[in-house]
C-alpha cells in the first residue's frame, strides 16, 4: 500500500473510532451503570457493536488472523509468580503487532478510547510497559488454557475475535477484589474463600477487566474446532499506575 493510501486509511479508522467513542462518552447513564459493574465485579461486558462498530471489529478480526498466521509463537509453560498456573496457547507479541498492524495500535493509542475507559474506571488512563500494551492470544488445541493469574496493570480490554461454543470451554472465570503477592500468590486460598464468577462470550464481544485485583483465568478449551482468539489491550492509570515488575510478560508474551 502506498504511503498516501495508508495515511488515508489510518485517518478513516481514527475518525470511526472517535465516532464510536463519542457516542459512548455522551451516554452518562450508561457510564454510571458500567462504572457500578466495574467497581463491584471488576468486569463489564460489551456485546457485539456496543464498543466499536461491526466494521472495525471485522477489521480487527482480519488483522489478528493475519498476524497470527505470520508471527504466532507457541507457549507451553507454568508461571511461578501465579502459583505455577499454566499458559498453553499461541500468541503474537506486542512488537510484531506494532510493526505490522494498523487498527490495533490505533485503538490502543486512541485518546477517545482512553477517555471512555477512564470515565468507567474513575482514573486518567496512561500507557503501560511497552511489551504489555497489546498481545494476541489463541487457544487452539484441546486443553489449551490461560491459567489463574492477575495483570500487572489495572485496566484491560479483551476483544473476542473468535470463540468456541459454550460446550467447548473457554469460559472467563473471575474472583474480584483480590491481592497478588508474587512471592506467595495463594491462588487456592482465594478460590476457597470467595465465589467464582463465570462469563461466556461470543465472537464480537469485548470486556473491560480490573485485571490487577481480579484473579481470573480462561478455562481449558475442549473438542474439535475449539479455537478462541482474543486481543488483549492493557493500560495503567494516574491513580493506579500498575506493577512495575514485568517477569510474567517477559516469560509468557515476549
C-alpha positions as CSV (number, residue, x, y, z in Angstrom):
1,X,0.0,0.0,0.0
2,X,1.3,3.4,-0.9
3,X,2.1,5.9,1.8
4,X,-0.8,8.2,0.9
5,X,-3.3,5.4,0.8
6,X,-2.0,4.1,4.2
7,X,-2.4,7.5,5.8
8,X,-5.9,7.9,4.3
9,X,-6.9,4.5,5.8
10,X,-5.4,5.4,9.1
11,X,-7.3,8.7,9.2
12,X,-10.6,6.9,8.3
13,X,-10.1,4.4,11.1
14,X,-9.3,7.2,13.6
15,X,-12.5,9.1,12.7
16,X,-14.6,5.9,13.0
17,X,-13.0,5.2,16.4
18,X,-13.7,8.7,17.6
19,X,-17.3,8.5,16.4
20,X,-17.9,5.3,18.3
21,X,-16.3,6.6,21.5
22,X,-18.1,9.9,21.4
23,X,-21.5,8.2,21.4
24,X,-20.4,6.1,24.4
25,X,-18.9,9.1,26.3
26,X,-22.1,11.2,25.9
27,X,-24.3,8.4,27.5
28,X,-24.0,9.4,31.2
29,X,-26.4,6.7,32.4
30,X,-24.6,4.0,30.5
31,X,-21.3,5.1,32.1
32,X,-22.8,5.1,35.6
33,X,-24.1,1.5,35.0
34,X,-20.8,0.3,33.7
35,X,-18.9,2.0,36.5
36,X,-21.1,0.3,39.1
37,X,-20.4,-3.1,37.4
38,X,-16.7,-2.4,37.1
39,X,-16.4,-1.3,40.8
40,X,-18.4,-4.2,42.0
41,X,-17.3,-7.1,39.8
42,X,-14.0,-5.9,38.3
43,X,-15.7,-6.6,34.9
44,X,-18.2,-5.1,32.4
45,X,-19.1,-6.7,29.1
46,X,-19.8,-5.1,25.7
47,X,-21.8,-7.1,23.2
48,X,-21.1,-7.0,19.5
49,X,-21.3,-3.4,18.2
50,X,-21.6,-1.9,21.7
51,X,-18.0,-0.6,22.0
52,X,-16.8,-0.3,18.4
53,X,-18.6,-0.8,15.1
54,X,-19.0,-4.1,13.4
55,X,-16.9,-2.8,10.6
56,X,-14.0,-2.0,12.9
57,X,-14.4,-5.4,14.7
58,X,-14.3,-7.2,11.4
59,X,-11.1,-5.3,10.5
60,X,-9.6,-6.2,13.9
61,X,-10.5,-9.9,13.3
62,X,-8.8,-10.0,9.9
63,X,-5.8,-8.2,11.3
64,X,-5.5,-10.6,14.2
65,X,-5.8,-13.6,11.9
66,X,-3.1,-12.3,9.6
67,X,-0.7,-11.5,12.4
68,X,-1.3,-15.0,13.9
69,X,-0.6,-16.6,10.6
70,X,2.8,-14.9,10.2
71,X,4.1,-14.2,13.8
72,X,2.4,-16.7,16.3
73,X,4.7,-18.2,18.9
74,X,3.6,-21.3,20.7
75,X,3.8,-21.2,24.5
76,X,3.5,-24.2,26.9
77,X,4.7,-23.1,30.4
78,X,3.9,-22.6,34.0
79,X,4.5,-19.3,35.9
80,X,5.8,-19.4,39.4
81,X,4.5,-15.9,40.3
82,X,0.9,-17.1,39.7
83,X,1.2,-20.4,41.6
84,X,2.6,-22.3,38.6
85,X,-0.6,-21.9,36.7
86,X,-0.4,-22.9,33.1
87,X,-0.2,-21.0,29.9
88,X,-0.9,-23.2,26.9
89,X,-1.5,-21.1,23.8
90,X,0.0,-19.3,20.8
91,X,0.4,-15.6,20.8
92,X,1.7,-12.6,18.9
93,X,3.9,-10.3,21.0
94,X,3.5,-6.5,21.0
95,X,6.5,-5.8,18.8
96,X,5.1,-7.7,15.9
97,X,1.7,-6.1,16.1
98,X,3.2,-2.6,16.4
99,X,5.4,-3.2,13.3
100,X,2.8,-4.9,11.1
101,X,-0.7,-3.9,12.4
102,X,-2.8,-0.8,11.8
103,X,-6.1,-0.9,13.7
104,X,-4.7,-2.5,16.9
105,X,-2.1,0.2,17.6
106,X,-4.7,2.9,16.7
107,X,-7.2,1.5,19.2
108,X,-4.5,1.3,21.9
109,X,-3.4,4.9,21.5
110,X,-6.8,6.4,20.8
111,X,-7.4,9.4,23.1
112,X,-11.2,9.0,22.9
113,X,-10.9,5.3,23.8
114,X,-8.8,6.2,26.8
115,X,-11.2,8.9,27.8
116,X,-14.1,6.5,27.8
117,X,-12.2,3.8,29.8
118,X,-11.2,6.5,32.2
119,X,-14.8,7.6,32.8
120,X,-15.7,4.0,33.8
121,X,-12.6,3.4,35.8
122,X,-12.6,6.8,37.6
123,X,-9.0,7.4,36.5
124,X,-6.8,9.1,33.9
125,X,-5.6,6.4,31.5
126,X,-1.9,6.0,30.7
127,X,0.2,3.7,28.6
128,X,1.8,0.7,30.2
129,X,5.2,-1.1,29.8
130,X,5.7,-1.4,26.0
131,X,5.6,-5.2,25.9
132,X,2.3,-5.3,27.7
133,X,0.4,-2.7,25.6
134,X,-1.3,-5.4,23.4
135,X,-0.9,-9.1,22.6
136,X,-3.0,-11.5,20.6
137,X,-3.6,-14.9,22.2
138,X,-5.0,-18.0,20.6
139,X,-6.2,-21.2,22.4
140,X,-6.2,-23.8,19.6
141,X,-5.6,-27.3,21.0
142,X,-7.8,-29.3,23.3
143,X,-6.6,-28.4,26.8
144,X,-5.2,-25.0,25.9
145,X,-5.8,-22.5,28.7
146,X,-4.8,-19.2,30.2
147,X,-4.5,-20.3,33.9
148,X,-5.2,-18.4,37.0
149,X,-3.4,-15.0,37.1
150,X,-3.6,-11.3,37.7
151,X,-2.4,-8.5,35.5
152,X,0.5,-6.1,36.1
153,X,-1.8,-3.2,35.1
154,X,-5.3,-2.3,36.3
155,X,-7.2,-1.7,33.0
156,X,-7.6,-4.4,30.3
157,X,-10.0,-4.7,27.4
158,X,-10.2,-8.1,25.9
159,X,-11.6,-8.2,22.4
160,X,-13.0,-11.6,21.4
161,X,-12.4,-12.2,17.7
162,X,-13.2,-15.9,17.7
163,X,-14.9,-18.1,20.4
164,X,-15.9,-21.7,20.7
165,X,-19.4,-22.7,21.7
166,X,-20.3,-23.0,25.4
167,X,-19.9,-26.8,25.5
168,X,-16.2,-26.5,24.3
169,X,-14.9,-24.3,27.2
170,X,-13.1,-21.1,27.0
171,X,-15.1,-19.5,29.9
172,X,-13.8,-16.5,31.7
173,X,-13.7,-17.1,35.5
174,X,-13.1,-14.2,37.9
175,X,-12.6,-13.5,41.6
176,X,-12.7,-9.7,42.1
177,X,-11.2,-7.7,45.0
178,X,-8.1,-9.9,45.5
179,X,-4.5,-9.2,46.1
180,X,-1.5,-10.5,44.1
181,X,1.5,-11.4,46.2
182,X,4.0,-12.6,43.6
183,X,6.1,-14.3,46.3
184,X,3.1,-16.1,47.8
185,X,0.1,-15.9,45.4
186,X,-2.1,-18.3,47.4
187,X,-4.5,-18.9,44.5
188,X,-6.3,-21.8,46.1
189,X,-6.8,-19.8,49.2
190,X,-8.5,-17.0,47.2
191,X,-10.6,-19.6,45.3
192,X,-11.7,-21.4,48.5
193,X,-12.7,-18.2,50.3
194,X,-14.6,-16.4,47.5
195,X,-17.3,-17.1,44.9
196,X,-16.1,-17.6,41.4
197,X,-18.0,-15.6,38.7
198,X,-18.3,-17.2,35.3
199,X,-18.7,-15.4,32.0
200,X,-19.4,-16.7,28.5
201,X,-18.5,-14.6,25.4
202,X,-19.4,-14.7,21.7
203,X,-17.1,-13.6,18.9
204,X,-17.5,-9.8,18.6
205,X,-17.8,-9.3,22.3
206,X,-15.4,-7.3,24.4
207,X,-15.0,-6.7,28.2
208,X,-13.2,-4.3,30.5
209,X,-11.4,-6.0,33.4
210,X,-9.9,-4.6,36.6
211,X,-7.1,-7.0,35.9
212,X,-4.7,-6.2,38.8
213,X,-7.2,-7.0,41.5
214,X,-9.3,-9.6,39.8
215,X,-7.9,-13.1,39.9
216,X,-9.0,-14.7,36.6
217,X,-8.5,-17.4,34.1
218,X,-9.8,-18.9,30.8
219,X,-11.0,-22.5,31.3
220,X,-9.4,-25.1,29.0
221,X,-10.9,-25.5,25.5
222,X,-12.0,-29.0,24.6
223,X,-13.1,-30.9,21.5
224,X,-12.7,-30.2,17.8
225,X,-12.8,-26.6,16.4
226,X,-12.2,-25.2,19.9
227,X,-10.3,-22.1,18.8
228,X,-10.6,-19.0,21.0
229,X,-8.8,-15.8,19.8
230,X,-8.5,-12.6,21.7
231,X,-6.8,-9.3,21.5
232,X,-5.6,-8.0,25.0
233,X,-5.1,-4.2,25.3
234,X,-3.8,-3.0,28.6
235,X,-3.4,0.4,30.3
236,X,-2.2,1.9,33.6
237,X,-3.7,5.0,35.3
238,X,-2.5,8.1,37.1
239,X,-4.2,6.8,40.3
240,X,-3.3,3.2,39.7
241,X,0.0,3.1,37.7
242,X,0.4,-0.6,37.9
243,X,3.1,-3.1,38.9
244,X,6.5,-2.3,37.5
245,X,7.8,-5.8,37.9
246,X,7.4,-7.5,34.4
247,X,8.7,-11.0,34.8
248,X,5.3,-12.5,33.8
249,X,5.0,-10.8,30.5
250,X,8.7,-11.4,29.8
251,X,8.2,-15.1,30.3
252,X,4.9,-15.6,28.5
253,X,4.4,-12.9,25.9
254,X,7.7,-11.5,24.6
